[in-house]
């Protein structure tokens, strides 16, 4: 889970550093999928009783919000990129 969460940030940084909007959008997609991976691993942690239901729900909601924000940012960049 630590690795997947770190991948969210790392892919944003790597895509931004490229300098190309299209490449940034692509790496944001990787970040979005890493959020989904975190959510998947949260289910595993709950099933193994590493976390309780309240911890699961809070962390899952944070990952969902992160995924939604990345998705919205990708849409903004795609719309903006085509207007130029």
Beta strands, then each sheet from edge to edge (+ up, - down):
end
